[in-house]
Amino acid sequence: MRSFADRLIGKSIKKIEIGEPGYGIVVSLSDDAGFAIYTEVTACLSDENARTIDVLPSATSK
């Protein structure tokens, strides 16, 4: 089985969406695959229209 990093090679990020409160973010890739991240995340995109996602609350914080 290939590692997660190997499966990402050659793909680009199409969009990053904030999930329901407490459910992290969803990352959509160029081949329409995607994955969810269930933790506090900072994403910096090097694109003229990029945004920085600041710390998101974890599912356990209120």
PyMOL Python script that loads the backbone (N, CA, C, O; Angstrom):
from pymol import cmd

cmd.read_pdbstr("""\
ATOM      1  N   MET A   1       0.835  -1.163   0.000  1.00  0.00           N
ATOM      2  CA  MET A   1       0.000   0.000   0.000  1.00  0.00           C
ATOM      3  C   MET A   1       0.896   1.249   0.000  1.00  0.00           C
ATOM      4  O   MET A   1       1.882   1.311   0.735  1.00  0.00           O
ATOM      5  N   ARG A   2       0.545   2.240  -0.830  1.00  0.00           N
ATOM      6  CA  ARG A   2       1.328   3.479  -0.891  1.00  0.00           C
ATOM      7  C   ARG A   2       1.006   4.375   0.307  1.00  0.00           C
ATOM      8  O   ARG A   2      -0.104   4.357   0.839  1.00  0.00           O
ATOM      9  N   SER A   3       1.998   5.149   0.709  1.00  0.00           N
ATOM     10  CA  SER A   3       1.782   6.064   1.832  1.00  0.00           C
ATOM     11  C   SER A   3       0.894   7.231   1.398  1.00  0.00           C
ATOM     12  O   SER A   3       0.732   7.497   0.207  1.00  0.00           O
ATOM     13  N   PHE A   4       0.333   7.909   2.376  1.00  0.00           N
ATOM     14  CA  PHE A   4      -0.520   9.062   2.099  1.00  0.00           C
ATOM     15  C   PHE A   4       0.258  10.117   1.309  1.00  0.00           C
ATOM     16  O   PHE A   4      -0.267  10.684   0.351  1.00  0.00           O
ATOM     17  N   ALA A   5       1.501  10.381   1.706  1.00  0.00           N
ATOM     18  CA  ALA A   5       2.329  11.372   1.010  1.00  0.00           C
ATOM     19  C   ALA A   5       2.549  10.973  -0.448  1.00  0.00           C
ATOM     20  O   ALA A   5       2.485  11.830  -1.329  1.00  0.00           O
ATOM     21  N   ASP A   6       2.803   9.704  -0.720  1.00  0.00           N
ATOM     22  CA  ASP A   6       2.998   9.241  -2.098  1.00  0.00           C
ATOM     23  C   ASP A   6       1.739   9.424  -2.933  1.00  0.00           C
ATOM     24  O   ASP A   6       1.823   9.728  -4.122  1.00  0.00           O
ATOM     25  N   ARG A   7       0.576   9.241  -2.320  1.00  0.00           N
ATOM     26  CA  ARG A   7      -0.678   9.375  -3.060  1.00  0.00           C
ATOM     27  C   ARG A   7      -0.999  10.828  -3.388  1.00  0.00           C
ATOM     28  O   ARG A   7      -1.816  11.087  -4.272  1.00  0.00           O
ATOM     29  N   LEU A   8      -0.375  11.783  -2.698  1.00  0.00           N
ATOM     30  CA  LEU A   8      -0.620  13.201  -2.963  1.00  0.00           C
ATOM     31  C   LEU A   8       0.253  13.764  -4.083  1.00  0.00           C
ATOM     32  O   LEU A   8      -0.042  14.836  -4.611  1.00  0.00           O
ATOM     33  N   ILE A   9       1.315  13.063  -4.449  1.00  0.00           N
ATOM     34  CA  ILE A   9       2.245  13.566  -5.465  1.00  0.00           C
ATOM     35  C   ILE A   9       1.512  13.798  -6.781  1.00  0.00           C
ATOM     36  O   ILE A   9       0.786  12.929  -7.263  1.00  0.00           O
ATOM     37  N   GLY A  10       1.714  14.986  -7.356  1.00  0.00           N
ATOM     38  CA  GLY A  10       1.120  15.326  -8.647  1.00  0.00           C
ATOM     39  C   GLY A  10      -0.275  15.918  -8.553  1.00  0.00           C
ATOM     40  O   GLY A  10      -0.854  16.291  -9.574  1.00  0.00           O
ATOM     41  N   LYS A  11      -0.822  16.012  -7.365  1.00  0.00           N
ATOM     42  CA  LYS A  11      -2.161  16.573  -7.200  1.00  0.00           C
ATOM     43  C   LYS A  11      -2.047  17.990  -6.659  1.00  0.00           C
ATOM     44  O   LYS A  11      -1.025  18.361  -6.082  1.00  0.00           O
ATOM     45  N   SER A  12      -3.081  18.765  -6.844  1.00  0.00           N
ATOM     46  CA  SER A  12      -3.117  20.100  -6.268  1.00  0.00           C
ATOM     47  C   SER A  12      -4.411  20.268  -5.486  1.00  0.00           C
ATOM     48  O   SER A  12      -5.372  19.521  -5.667  1.00  0.00           O
ATOM     49  N   ILE A  13      -4.410  21.261  -4.618  1.00  0.00           N
ATOM     50  CA  ILE A  13      -5.593  21.528  -3.803  1.00  0.00           C
ATOM     51  C   ILE A  13      -6.557  22.394  -4.594  1.00  0.00           C
ATOM     52  O   ILE A  13      -6.198  23.477  -5.054  1.00  0.00           O
ATOM     53  N   LYS A  14      -7.793  21.908  -4.750  1.00  0.00           N
ATOM     54  CA  LYS A  14      -8.850  22.674  -5.417  1.00  0.00           C
ATOM     55  C   LYS A  14      -9.515  23.639  -4.460  1.00  0.00           C
ATOM     56  O   LYS A  14      -9.722  24.806  -4.791  1.00  0.00           O
ATOM     57  N   LYS A  15      -9.849  23.163  -3.285  1.00  0.00           N
ATOM     58  CA  LYS A  15     -10.484  24.039  -2.302  1.00  0.00           C
ATOM     59  C   LYS A  15     -10.340  23.464  -0.902  1.00  0.00           C
ATOM     60  O   LYS A  15     -10.133  22.267  -0.706  1.00  0.00           O
ATOM     61  N   ILE A  16     -10.459  24.364   0.058  1.00  0.00           N
ATOM     62  CA  ILE A  16     -10.459  23.997   1.467  1.00  0.00           C
ATOM     63  C   ILE A  16     -11.736  24.565   2.055  1.00  0.00           C
ATOM     64  O   ILE A  16     -12.012  25.759   1.937  1.00  0.00           O
ATOM     65  N   GLU A  17     -12.511  23.700   2.688  1.00  0.00           N
ATOM     66  CA  GLU A  17     -13.785  24.124   3.259  1.00  0.00           C
ATOM     67  C   GLU A  17     -13.795  23.857   4.758  1.00  0.00           C
ATOM     68  O   GLU A  17     -13.245  22.865   5.237  1.00  0.00           O
ATOM     69  N   ILE A  18     -14.425  24.757   5.475  1.00  0.00           N
ATOM     70  CA  ILE A  18     -14.609  24.550   6.908  1.00  0.00           C
ATOM     71  C   ILE A  18     -15.797  23.627   7.084  1.00  0.00           C
ATOM     72  O   ILE A  18     -16.871  23.875   6.536  1.00  0.00           O
ATOM     73  N   GLY A  19     -15.606  22.563   7.848  1.00  0.00           N
ATOM     74  CA  GLY A  19     -16.693  21.627   8.105  1.00  0.00           C
ATOM     75  C   GLY A  19     -17.647  22.163   9.162  1.00  0.00           C
ATOM     76  O   GLY A  19     -17.527  23.306   9.604  1.00  0.00           O
ATOM     77  N   GLU A  20     -18.573  21.343   9.549  1.00  0.00           N
ATOM     78  CA  GLU A  20     -19.489  21.694  10.638  1.00  0.00           C
ATOM     79  C   GLU A  20     -18.652  22.022  11.873  1.00  0.00           C
ATOM     80  O   GLU A  20     -17.558  21.477  12.024  1.00  0.00           O
ATOM     81  N   PRO A  21     -19.130  22.891  12.755  1.00  0.00           N
ATOM     82  CA  PRO A  21     -18.354  23.209  13.963  1.00  0.00           C
ATOM     83  C   PRO A  21     -17.931  21.935  14.703  1.00  0.00           C
ATOM     84  O   PRO A  21     -18.748  21.062  14.998  1.00  0.00           O
ATOM     85  N   GLY A  22     -16.636  21.859  14.991  1.00  0.00           N
ATOM     86  CA  GLY A  22     -16.111  20.687  15.681  1.00  0.00           C
ATOM     87  C   GLY A  22     -15.727  19.541  14.769  1.00  0.00           C
ATOM     88  O   GLY A  22     -15.296  18.492  15.250  1.00  0.00           O
ATOM     89  N   TYR A  23     -15.874  19.717  13.441  1.00  0.00           N
ATOM     90  CA  TYR A  23     -15.570  18.628  12.512  1.00  0.00           C
ATOM     91  C   TYR A  23     -14.410  18.949  11.585  1.00  0.00           C
ATOM     92  O   TYR A  23     -14.292  18.323  10.531  1.00  0.00           O
ATOM     93  N   GLY A  24     -13.545  19.903  11.934  1.00  0.00           N
ATOM     94  CA  GLY A  24     -12.338  20.175  11.183  1.00  0.00           C
ATOM     95  C   GLY A  24     -12.578  20.814   9.833  1.00  0.00           C
ATOM     96  O   GLY A  24     -13.536  21.566   9.650  1.00  0.00           O
ATOM     97  N   ILE A  25     -11.694  20.507   8.879  1.00  0.00           N
ATOM     98  CA  ILE A  25     -11.796  21.043   7.524  1.00  0.00           C
ATOM     99  C   ILE A  25     -11.767  19.899   6.517  1.00  0.00           C
ATOM    100  O   ILE A  25     -11.323  18.792   6.824  1.00  0.00           O
ATOM    101  N   VAL A  26     -12.246  20.186   5.313  1.00  0.00           N
ATOM    102  CA  VAL A  26     -12.235  19.220   4.222  1.00  0.00           C
ATOM    103  C   VAL A  26     -11.378  19.801   3.106  1.00  0.00           C
ATOM    104  O   VAL A  26     -11.572  20.950   2.711  1.00  0.00           O
ATOM    105  N   VAL A  27     -10.440  19.026   2.600  1.00  0.00           N
ATOM    106  CA  VAL A  27      -9.557  19.441   1.519  1.00  0.00           C
ATOM    107  C   VAL A  27      -9.943  18.659   0.271  1.00  0.00           C
ATOM    108  O   VAL A  27      -9.928  17.428   0.278  1.00  0.00           O
ATOM    109  N   SER A  28     -10.294  19.377  -0.815  1.00  0.00           N
ATOM    110  CA  SER A  28     -10.633  18.740  -2.092  1.00  0.00           C
ATOM    111  C   SER A  28      -9.439  18.859  -3.023  1.00  0.00           C
ATOM    112  O   SER A  28      -8.847  19.932  -3.149  1.00  0.00           O
ATOM    113  N   LEU A  29      -9.083  17.756  -3.678  1.00  0.00           N
ATOM    114  CA  LEU A  29      -7.917  17.714  -4.553  1.00  0.00           C
ATOM    115  C   LEU A  29      -8.314  17.812  -6.021  1.00  0.00           C
ATOM    116  O   LEU A  29      -9.490  17.712  -6.369  1.00  0.00           O
ATOM    117  N   SER A  30      -7.315  18.010  -6.873  1.00  0.00           N
ATOM    118  CA  SER A  30      -7.543  18.213  -8.302  1.00  0.00           C
ATOM    119  C   SER A  30      -8.187  17.026  -8.998  1.00  0.00           C
ATOM    120  O   SER A  30      -8.812  17.201 -10.044  1.00  0.00           O
ATOM    121  N   ASP A  31      -8.055  15.821  -8.448  1.00  0.00           N
ATOM    122  CA  ASP A  31      -8.660  14.644  -9.078  1.00  0.00           C
ATOM    123  C   ASP A  31     -10.004  14.294  -8.432  1.00  0.00           C
ATOM    124  O   ASP A  31     -10.491  13.172  -8.572  1.00  0.00           O
ATOM    125  N   ASP A  32     -10.595  15.254  -7.728  1.00  0.00           N
ATOM    126  CA  ASP A  32     -11.879  15.112  -7.030  1.00  0.00           C
ATOM    127  C   ASP A  32     -11.815  14.195  -5.815  1.00  0.00           C
ATOM    128  O   ASP A  32     -12.850  13.899  -5.217  1.00  0.00           O
ATOM    129  N   ALA A  33     -10.630  13.744  -5.438  1.00  0.00           N
ATOM    130  CA  ALA A  33     -10.477  13.038  -4.168  1.00  0.00           C
ATOM    131  C   ALA A  33     -10.441  14.090  -3.067  1.00  0.00           C
ATOM    132  O   ALA A  33     -10.322  15.283  -3.346  1.00  0.00           O
ATOM    133  N   GLY A  34     -10.542  13.661  -1.854  1.00  0.00           N
ATOM    134  CA  GLY A  34     -10.486  14.606  -0.754  1.00  0.00           C
ATOM    135  C   GLY A  34     -10.221  13.907   0.554  1.00  0.00           C
ATOM    136  O   GLY A  34     -10.250  12.680   0.641  1.00  0.00           O
ATOM    137  N   PHE A  35      -9.965  14.701   1.565  1.00  0.00           N
ATOM    138  CA  PHE A  35      -9.767  14.158   2.894  1.00  0.00           C
ATOM    139  C   PHE A  35     -10.162  15.210   3.915  1.00  0.00           C
ATOM    140  O   PHE A  35     -10.177  16.406   3.625  1.00  0.00           O
ATOM    141  N   ALA A  36     -10.479  14.749   5.104  1.00  0.00           N
ATOM    142  CA  ALA A  36     -10.865  15.637   6.195  1.00  0.00           C
ATOM    143  C   ALA A  36      -9.754  15.651   7.236  1.00  0.00           C
ATOM    144  O   ALA A  36      -9.079  14.647   7.461  1.00  0.00           O
ATOM    145  N   ILE A  37      -9.582  16.795   7.857  1.00  0.00           N
ATOM    146  CA  ILE A  37      -8.594  16.954   8.914  1.00  0.00           C
ATOM    147  C   ILE A  37      -9.349  17.336  10.176  1.00  0.00           C
ATOM    148  O   ILE A  37     -10.021  18.366  10.223  1.00  0.00           O
ATOM    149  N   TYR A  38      -9.232  16.499  11.196  1.00  0.00           N
ATOM    150  CA  TYR A  38      -9.976  16.698  12.436  1.00  0.00           C
ATOM    151  C   TYR A  38      -9.059  17.155  13.557  1.00  0.00           C
ATOM    152  O   TYR A  38      -8.928  16.473  14.574  1.00  0.00           O
ATOM    153  N   THR A  39      -8.426  18.300  13.376  1.00  0.00           N
ATOM    154  CA  THR A  39      -7.531  18.843  14.387  1.00  0.00           C
ATOM    155  C   THR A  39      -7.371  20.325  14.124  1.00  0.00           C
ATOM    156  O   THR A  39      -7.923  20.847  13.155  1.00  0.00           O
ATOM    157  N   GLU A  40      -6.626  21.007  14.970  1.00  0.00           N
ATOM    158  CA  GLU A  40      -6.338  22.405  14.708  1.00  0.00           C
ATOM    159  C   GLU A  40      -5.341  22.469  13.565  1.00  0.00           C
ATOM    160  O   GLU A  40      -4.350  21.738  13.554  1.00  0.00           O
ATOM    161  N   VAL A  41      -5.607  23.355  12.593  1.00  0.00           N
ATOM    162  CA  VAL A  41      -4.826  23.383  11.360  1.00  0.00           C
ATOM    163  C   VAL A  41      -4.495  24.820  10.984  1.00  0.00           C
ATOM    164  O   VAL A  41      -5.309  25.724  11.173  1.00  0.00           O
ATOM    165  N   THR A  42      -3.303  25.022  10.453  1.00  0.00           N
ATOM    166  CA  THR A  42      -2.962  26.279   9.807  1.00  0.00           C
ATOM    167  C   THR A  42      -2.553  25.938   8.391  1.00  0.00           C
ATOM    168  O   THR A  42      -1.686  25.089   8.183  1.00  0.00           O
ATOM    169  N   ALA A  43      -3.166  26.589   7.409  1.00  0.00           N
ATOM    170  CA  ALA A  43      -2.828  26.343   6.008  1.00  0.00           C
ATOM    171  C   ALA A  43      -2.417  27.651   5.362  1.00  0.00           C
ATOM    172  O   ALA A  43      -3.154  28.635   5.426  1.00  0.00           O
ATOM    173  N   CYS A  44      -1.257  27.672   4.747  1.00  0.00           N
ATOM    174  CA  CYS A  44      -0.793  28.841   4.010  1.00  0.00           C
ATOM    175  C   CYS A  44      -0.656  28.426   2.550  1.00  0.00           C
ATOM    176  O   CYS A  44       0.121  27.526   2.230  1.00  0.00           O
ATOM    177  N   LEU A  45      -1.406  29.074   1.664  1.00  0.00           N
ATOM    178  CA  LEU A  45      -1.384  28.735   0.252  1.00  0.00           C
ATOM    179  C   LEU A  45      -0.635  29.824  -0.501  1.00  0.00           C
ATOM    180  O   LEU A  45      -0.912  31.007  -0.305  1.00  0.00           O
ATOM    181  N   SER A  46       0.307  29.448  -1.359  1.00  0.00           N
ATOM    182  CA  SER A  46       1.082  30.432  -2.108  1.00  0.00           C
ATOM    183  C   SER A  46       0.393  30.722  -3.436  1.00  0.00           C
ATOM    184  O   SER A  46       0.861  30.309  -4.498  1.00  0.00           O
ATOM    185  N   ASP A  47      -0.706  31.426  -3.361  1.00  0.00           N
ATOM    186  CA  ASP A  47      -1.507  31.770  -4.529  1.00  0.00           C
ATOM    187  C   ASP A  47      -1.978  33.199  -4.327  1.00  0.00           C
ATOM    188  O   ASP A  47      -2.185  33.622  -3.189  1.00  0.00           O
ATOM    189  N   GLU A  48      -2.151  33.952  -5.405  1.00  0.00           N
ATOM    190  CA  GLU A  48      -2.548  35.353  -5.249  1.00  0.00           C
ATOM    191  C   GLU A  48      -3.903  35.506  -4.563  1.00  0.00           C
ATOM    192  O   GLU A  48      -4.170  36.547  -3.964  1.00  0.00           O
ATOM    193  N   ASN A  49      -4.756  34.498  -4.639  1.00  0.00           N
ATOM    194  CA  ASN A  49      -6.060  34.553  -3.990  1.00  0.00           C
ATOM    195  C   ASN A  49      -6.114  33.705  -2.727  1.00  0.00           C
ATOM    196  O   ASN A  49      -7.193  33.410  -2.214  1.00  0.00           O
ATOM    197  N   ALA A  50      -4.956  33.318  -2.235  1.00  0.00           N
ATOM    198  CA  ALA A  50      -4.911  32.403  -1.087  1.00  0.00           C
ATOM    199  C   ALA A  50      -5.329  33.102   0.198  1.00  0.00           C
ATOM    200  O   ALA A  50      -5.240  34.323   0.331  1.00  0.00           O
ATOM    201  N   ARG A  51      -5.780  32.298   1.123  1.00  0.00           N
ATOM    202  CA  ARG A  51      -6.136  32.773   2.460  1.00  0.00           C
ATOM    203  C   ARG A  51      -5.391  31.918   3.467  1.00  0.00           C
ATOM    204  O   ARG A  51      -5.039  30.773   3.186  1.00  0.00           O
ATOM    205  N   THR A  52      -5.159  32.475   4.625  1.00  0.00           N
ATOM    206  CA  THR A  52      -4.581  31.709   5.722  1.00  0.00           C
ATOM    207  C   THR A  52      -5.706  31.281   6.638  1.00  0.00           C
ATOM    208  O   THR A  52      -6.522  32.103   7.054  1.00  0.00           O
ATOM    209  N   ILE A  53      -5.752  30.019   6.949  1.00  0.00           N
ATOM    210  CA  ILE A  53      -6.736  29.505   7.893  1.00  0.00           C
ATOM    211  C   ILE A  53      -6.080  29.519   9.256  1.00  0.00           C
ATOM    212  O   ILE A  53      -5.105  28.806   9.492  1.00  0.00           O
ATOM    213  N   ASP A  54      -6.609  30.324  10.145  1.00  0.00           N
ATOM    214  CA  ASP A  54      -6.056  30.395  11.492  1.00  0.00           C
ATOM    215  C   ASP A  54      -6.493  29.170  12.283  1.00  0.00           C
ATOM    216  O   ASP A  54      -7.186  28.298  11.759  1.00  0.00           O
ATOM    217  N   VAL A  55      -6.099  29.113  13.503  1.00  0.00           N
ATOM    218  CA  VAL A  55      -6.395  27.959  14.346  1.00  0.00           C
ATOM    219  C   VAL A  55      -7.901  27.761  14.442  1.00  0.00           C
ATOM    220  O   VAL A  55      -8.644  28.688  14.766  1.00  0.00           O
ATOM    221  N   LEU A  56      -8.335  26.550  14.157  1.00  0.00           N
ATOM    222  CA  LEU A  56      -9.740  26.187  14.278  1.00  0.00           C
ATOM    223  C   LEU A  56      -9.937  25.473  15.602  1.00  0.00           C
ATOM    224  O   LEU A  56      -9.052  24.734  16.034  1.00  0.00           O
ATOM    225  N   PRO A  57     -11.065  25.672  16.252  1.00  0.00           N
ATOM    226  CA  PRO A  57     -11.281  24.966  17.516  1.00  0.00           C
ATOM    227  C   PRO A  57     -11.381  23.463  17.291  1.00  0.00           C
ATOM    228  O   PRO A  57     -11.941  23.007  16.295  1.00  0.00           O
ATOM    229  N   SER A  58     -10.841  22.717  18.217  1.00  0.00           N
ATOM    230  CA  SER A  58     -10.938  21.257  18.105  1.00  0.00           C
ATOM    231  C   SER A  58     -12.321  20.808  18.531  1.00  0.00           C
ATOM    232  O   SER A  58     -13.080  21.583  19.114  1.00  0.00           O
ATOM    233  N   ALA A  59     -12.646  19.573  18.245  1.00  0.00           N
ATOM    234  CA  ALA A  59     -13.975  19.037  18.541  1.00  0.00           C
ATOM    235  C   ALA A  59     -14.262  19.028  20.039  1.00  0.00           C
ATOM    236  O   ALA A  59     -15.424  19.038  20.446  1.00  0.00           O
ATOM    237  N   THR A  60     -13.222  19.009  20.858  1.00  0.00           N
ATOM    238  CA  THR A  60     -13.445  18.920  22.301  1.00  0.00           C
ATOM    239  C   THR A  60     -13.499  20.274  22.981  1.00  0.00           C
ATOM    240  O   THR A  60     -13.920  20.359  24.134  1.00  0.00           O
ATOM    241  N   SER A  61     -13.080  21.350  22.296  1.00  0.00           N
ATOM    242  CA  SER A  61     -13.097  22.665  22.945  1.00  0.00           C
ATOM    243  C   SER A  61     -14.461  23.314  22.797  1.00  0.00           C
ATOM    244  O   SER A  61     -15.125  23.139  21.775  1.00  0.00           O
ATOM    245  N   LYS A  62     -14.870  24.036  23.774  1.00  0.00           N
ATOM    246  CA  LYS A  62     -16.168  24.731  23.756  1.00  0.00           C
ATOM    247  C   LYS A  62     -15.970  26.178  24.092  1.00  0.00           C
ATOM    248  O   LYS A  62     -16.936  26.941  24.131  1.00  0.00           O
TER     249      LYS A  62
END
""", "prot")
cmd.dss("prot")
cmd.show_as("cartoon", "prot")
cmd.util.cbc("prot")
cmd.orient("prot")
